[in-house]
Amino acid sequence: MLLEDIFEKSASHLIKQGKTSHSKNLDDTCAYRGDDGAMCAIGCLIDDEAYDFVIEGKSFDMPEVEMALRSSGINLDDDEFIYALLSDLQNIHDEYKPEVWLHELYRLADRYQFKMVEV
């Protein structure tokens, strides 16, 4: 999956979902897969078959999460900017209110020179 494809999938997911992904099992912190089926910016990139609860609470650059991403078609070695993009996407989910996600995603698209997704 190319860098722009990752952006499109994650950005589209966040915009459509319109809410953060939290888990009570994690003291109501952000989760790859939340209690109500919501997914974070990285969680939506992980296929159901590759997801395991053991990744919850771990950074996306930890081996267990990297394995889930690789199993889901995200080649973490394809582009030197992939970790930066994943970090930027996760930061939008974790640090901003859903009401400003669209604005932040436009800024991110501009920074990477991506076309913004249609919603």
Phi, psi and omega in degrees: 000128180287160181306314181294327177295320177298314178301311182301314182295313182290314181297315179300317178300310182300316181296315180293319182291314175068017177206159180282163178253118182231159177225130176295332178293345180246034182056038177061029176269174180300144183224148174300317175232117183275172182300328185260017180088356178292155178229146178280183182298331178267321181303326180290345178274349183263121178297152178305320181293335182266347182283140173215138183303337182298342179281343182299138180084357180254146177293152182294348178264011175276149186307320182295321180285320176302319179296318179296319178295314179299319179294342181261010176092010177264106179274105185290354180257358185290329188216138182292344182260005187297318180293324178295317179296314179300318178297316179297317180295315180295323178298320178299314180296315188278328190255346183241151175287146180307332180298336181251004180303315182302314178300314181293324177292323174298317179298318179294317178301318179296317181298321181268359182061043175261156171280134179289143182292149174275136178238000000 
